[in-house]
Amino acid sequence: MAIDLPGFSSYRASNSAATKMFEYFGNEHPELRVVQVHPGLIRTPLSYSFAPTAEIAEQLPWDDVELSGDFVNWATSSEAAFLKNRFVHVNWDVEELMHRKADLEKDPFLFTVSLKGWA
């Protein structure tokens, strides 16, 4: 289900296009490890603009700003090499992701974005 955010069509469309572009680039260049990372919900002026009111914005489940850097640091490690060509979120549990390694190696569409949505 899409959330109606008037005025954000170009932002949302460019994010969708970039997601597929990086996925295709990763598939075209198997020598590279491309991992797309959703940075979480970080308090920024842009993220506040998604909420209809400041009161609602304050109630959102904000992520710690350091989480993105910590997760990306791990995602670039050899331990996380199995995330190649995947779309992941920084607020996912790293240990649980590592337990899903075999699933990801078997299913090339798991944690990718398709026309059906996020798989």
LUMFI-975579 format. One line per 2 residues: number of its first residue (from 1); their letters; for each residue x, y, z of N, C-alpha, C. Coordinates in Angstrom, 3 decimals. Layout:
<pts>
NUM = a = X/Y/Z/X/Y/Z/X/Y/Z  ...
</pts>
This chain:
<pts>
1 = ma = 0.837/-1.177/0.000/0.000/0.000/0.000/0.883/1.242/0.000  0.640/2.132/-0.915/1.412/3.363/-1.006/0.779/4.436/-0.132
3 = id = 1.626/5.230/0.483/1.154/6.348/1.288/1.067/7.559/0.380  -0.040/8.272/0.451/-0.233/9.454/-0.374/0.582/10.604/0.189
5 = lp = 1.599/11.016/-0.553/2.446/12.134/-0.143/2.474/13.164/-1.265  1.503/14.047/-1.304/1.473/15.046/-2.380/2.776/15.823/-2.459
7 = gf = 3.255/16.021/-3.669/4.476/16.780/-3.883/5.755/15.959/-3.850  5.642/14.668/-3.604/6.831/13.824/-3.510/6.959/12.853/-4.688
9 = ss = 6.203/13.077/-5.757/6.234/12.125/-6.873/7.629/12.000/-7.483  8.327/13.100/-7.684/9.664/13.006/-8.294/10.643/12.329/-7.341
11 = yr = 10.528/12.606/-6.053/11.397/11.969/-5.055/11.168/10.461/-5.047  9.925/10.052/-5.008/9.605/8.627/-4.942/9.958/7.913/-6.252
13 = as = 9.679/8.548/-7.376/9.991/7.929/-8.672/11.500/7.790/-8.866  12.264/8.814/-8.469/13.716/8.734/-8.651/14.311/7.681/-7.718
15 = ns = 13.771/7.520/-6.523/14.253/6.460/-5.625/13.977/5.086/-6.216  12.796/4.909/-6.778/12.458/3.621/-7.394/13.376/3.327/-8.580
17 = aa = 13.606/4.330/-9.404/14.481/4.149/-10.566/15.915/3.846/-10.131  16.396/4.553/-9.135/17.768/4.324/-8.656/17.916/2.921/-8.077
19 = tk = 16.896/2.452/-7.376/16.935/1.104/-6.807/17.137/0.065/-7.906  16.355/0.144/-8.964/16.485/-0.821/-10.054/17.798/-0.621/-10.811
21 = mf = 18.232/0.630/-10.999/19.479/0.884/-11.715/20.655/0.219/-11.000  20.736/0.382/-9.673/21.831/-0.229/-8.926/21.728/-1.752/-8.930
23 = ey = 20.504/-2.272/-8.898/20.333/-3.721/-8.970/20.845/-4.248/-10.315  20.454/-3.587/-11.401/20.917/-4.005/-12.726/22.429/-3.862/-12.845
25 = fg = 22.969/-2.754/-12.333/24.410/-2.536/-12.381/25.142/-3.662/-11.654  24.647/-4.048/-10.485/25.259/-5.137/-9.737/25.230/-6.449/-10.490
27 = ne = 24.122/-6.709/-11.185/24.020/-7.942/-11.975/24.924/-7.901/-13.207  25.112/-6.724/-13.790/25.974/-6.584/-14.969/27.458/-6.649/-14.613
29 = hp = 27.788/-6.391/-13.359/29.185/-6.356/-12.917/29.361/-7.289/-11.714  29.402/-8.597/-11.971/29.488/-9.553/-10.862/30.772/-9.438/-10.042
31 = el = 31.769/-8.743/-10.556/33.015/-8.567/-9.804/32.844/-7.542/-8.665  31.749/-6.808/-8.681/31.484/-5.803/-7.649/30.396/-6.294/-6.685
33 = rv = 30.470/-5.836/-5.466/29.395/-6.123/-4.505/28.569/-4.861/-4.328  27.352/-4.886/-4.831/26.428/-3.771/-4.681/25.409/-4.157/-3.618
35 = vq = 25.309/-3.351/-2.582/24.317/-3.555/-1.534/23.584/-2.223/-1.370  22.289/-2.265/-1.549/21.495/-1.062/-1.345/20.969/-1.058/0.087
37 = vh = 21.050/0.090/0.717/20.735/0.184/2.139/19.715/1.289/2.385  18.597/0.911/2.983/17.647/1.920/3.447/18.206/2.446/4.767
39 = pg = 18.403/3.753/4.900/19.097/4.291/6.066/18.280/4.330/7.356  17.041/3.928/7.286/16.202/4.011/8.478/15.478/5.344/8.519
41 = li = 14.730/5.548/9.573/13.988/6.789/9.740/14.795/7.707/10.652  15.514/8.625/10.009/16.407/9.538/10.712/15.751/10.924/10.753
43 = rt = 15.885/11.588/11.882/15.294/12.923/12.030/16.011/13.924/11.121  15.336/14.286/10.043/15.829/15.312/9.132/14.638/16.179/8.731
45 = pl = 14.880/17.356/8.189/13.747/18.168/7.716/12.888/17.427/6.684  13.534/16.655/5.805/12.768/15.917/4.804/11.891/14.857/5.455
47 = sy = 12.442/14.096/6.394/11.633/13.049/7.015/10.493/13.646/7.837  10.703/14.807/8.433/9.609/15.470/9.153/8.498/15.881/8.195
49 = sf = 8.853/16.209/6.962/7.836/16.658/6.006/6.906/15.529/5.567  7.269/14.281/5.817/6.396/13.160/5.479/5.188/13.086/6.405
51 = ap = 5.327/13.584/7.614/4.245/13.511/8.594/3.298/14.699/8.407  2.000/14.467/8.569/1.045/15.570/8.372/1.142/16.673/9.427
53 = ta = 1.621/16.325/10.631/1.781/17.337/11.682/3.055/17.055/12.462  3.555/18.075/13.153/4.750/17.909/13.986/4.479/16.942/15.133
55 = ei = 3.260/16.951/15.648/2.911/16.035/16.742/3.007/14.587/16.284  2.527/14.302/15.101/2.614/12.938/14.564/4.069/12.584/14.295
57 = ae = 4.834/13.537/13.772/6.256/13.294/13.494/6.986/12.881/14.762  6.677/13.518/15.872/7.348/13.193/17.127/7.042/11.774/17.605
59 = ql = 5.942/11.196/17.152/5.550/9.854/17.578/6.116/8.752/16.669  6.790/9.139/15.592/7.334/8.146/14.670/8.468/7.357/15.330
61 = pw = 8.683/6.119/14.889/9.745/5.289/15.481/11.125/5.637/14.907  11.667/6.755/15.311/12.935/7.241/14.783/14.068/6.271/15.098
63 = dd = 14.991/6.129/14.146/16.185/5.309/14.346/17.333/6.191/14.816  18.255/5.594/15.542/19.452/6.291/15.999/20.287/6.645/14.773
65 = ve = 20.751/7.861/14.704/21.508/8.333/13.548/22.779/7.510/13.324  23.354/6.933/14.377/24.576/6.137/14.238/24.315/4.755/13.642
67 = ls = 23.081/4.319/13.649/22.747/2.987/13.152/23.142/2.814/11.684  22.890/3.825/10.865/23.219/3.726/9.433/24.704/3.472/9.214
69 = gd = 25.541/4.261/9.867/26.986/4.093/9.709/27.467/2.748/10.209  26.961/2.334/11.355/27.354/1.037/11.909/26.940/-0.104/10.982
71 = fv = 25.719/-0.033/10.459/25.229/-1.099/9.586/26.017/-1.135/8.279  26.252/0.017/7.679/27.002/0.057/6.418/28.427/-0.445/6.634
73 = nw = 29.015/-0.114/7.750/30.349/-0.628/8.069/30.329/-2.161/8.070  29.323/-2.754/8.704/29.204/-4.216/8.709/28.892/-4.743/7.304
75 = at = 27.997/-4.069/6.569/27.577/-4.540/5.241/28.732/-4.582/4.243  29.788/-3.809/4.494/30.949/-3.825/3.598/31.994/-4.846/4.030
77 = ss = 31.742/-5.532/5.131/32.703/-6.525/5.619/32.564/-7.837/4.847  33.573/-8.685/4.935/33.513/-9.989/4.270/32.407/-10.860/4.863
79 = ea = 32.093/-10.660/6.134/31.031/-11.424/6.786/29.669/-11.190/6.123  29.475/-10.015/5.540/28.197/-9.657/4.924/28.219/-9.790/3.401
81 = af = 29.211/-10.465/2.849/29.318/-10.589/1.390/28.075/-11.231/0.764  27.346/-12.021/1.532/26.142/-12.691/1.019/25.007/-11.701/0.711
83 = lk = 25.158/-10.444/1.102/24.147/-9.426/0.817/24.310/-8.801/-0.568  25.239/-9.307/-1.330/25.492/-8.786/-2.673/24.199/-8.744/-3.486
85 = nr = 23.956/-7.593/-4.110/22.792/-7.343/-4.971/21.462/-7.409/-4.224  21.476/-7.050/-2.950/20.246/-7.053/-2.141/19.908/-5.644/-1.673
87 = fv = 18.670/-5.487/-1.274/18.175/-4.236/-0.690/17.837/-4.543/0.759  18.542/-3.910/1.687/18.373/-4.199/3.113/18.128/-2.904/3.890
89 = hv = 17.635/-3.051/5.091/17.342/-1.920/5.960/18.288/-1.933/7.154  18.756/-0.763/7.556/19.728/-0.697/8.649/19.152/-1.144/9.986
91 = nw = 17.841/-1.101/10.127/17.271/-1.475/11.415/16.890/-2.956/11.492  17.342/-3.740/10.520/17.162/-5.190/10.582/18.229/-5.779/11.492
93 = dv = 17.902/-6.866/12.121/18.813/-7.550/13.032/19.919/-8.257/12.238  21.168/-7.915/12.496/22.304/-8.467/11.753/22.419/-9.979/11.964
95 = ee = 22.238/-10.432/13.188/22.326/-11.877/13.454/21.236/-12.636/12.698  20.041/-12.077/12.642/18.964/-12.722/11.894/19.284/-12.741/10.396
97 = lm = 19.861/-11.656/9.893/20.280/-11.633/8.487/21.305/-12.732/8.209  22.260/-12.895/9.107/23.282/-13.931/8.903/22.645/-15.321/8.920
99 = hr = 21.596/-15.516/9.705/20.890/-16.803/9.722/20.133/-17.041/8.418  19.855/-15.965/7.668/19.142/-16.080/6.391/20.094/-16.241/5.204
101 = ka = 21.373/-16.346/5.459/22.384/-16.431/4.393/22.046/-17.541/3.396  21.721/-18.742/3.849/21.405/-19.858/2.951/20.168/-19.541/2.107
103 = dl = 19.166/-18.899/2.719/17.967/-18.515/1.967/18.317/-17.541/0.848  19.183/-16.586/1.160/19.576/-15.589/0.167/20.408/-16.214/-0.955
105 = ek = 21.233/-17.175/-0.611/22.043/-17.831/-1.640/21.185/-18.677/-2.570  20.065/-19.185/-2.086/19.160/-20.000/-2.909/18.200/-19.166/-3.749
107 = dp = 17.779/-18.018/-3.244/16.739/-17.220/-3.901/17.292/-15.862/-4.330  17.579/-15.689/-5.637/18.160/-14.425/-6.090/17.196/-13.239/-5.999
109 = fl = 15.915/-13.498/-5.742/14.948/-12.408/-5.677/14.618/-11.975/-4.249  15.099/-12.713/-3.268/14.846/-12.375/-1.878/15.593/-11.093/-1.527
111 = ft = 14.909/-10.160/-0.920/15.438/-8.836/-0.563/15.833/-8.036/-1.802  14.986/-8.106/-2.820/15.116/-7.242/-3.988/13.772/-6.565/-4.196
113 = vs = 13.735/-5.560/-5.052/12.500/-4.836/-5.331/12.043/-5.194/-6.733  10.774/-5.558/-6.852/10.232/-5.896/-8.168/8.938/-5.130/-8.397
115 = lk = 8.327/-5.355/-9.540/7.054/-4.688/-9.836/5.966/-5.143/-8.873  6.134/-6.320/-8.291/5.168/-6.803/-7.309/5.407/-6.156/-5.961
117 = gw = 6.508/-5.465/-5.805/6.845/-4.860/-4.534/8.095/-5.484/-3.971  8.369/-5.208/-2.743/9.556/-5.723/-2.090/9.336/-7.174/-1.726
119 = a = 10.277/-8.059/-2.103/10.120/-9.498/-1.845/10.899/-9.889/-0.606
</pts>
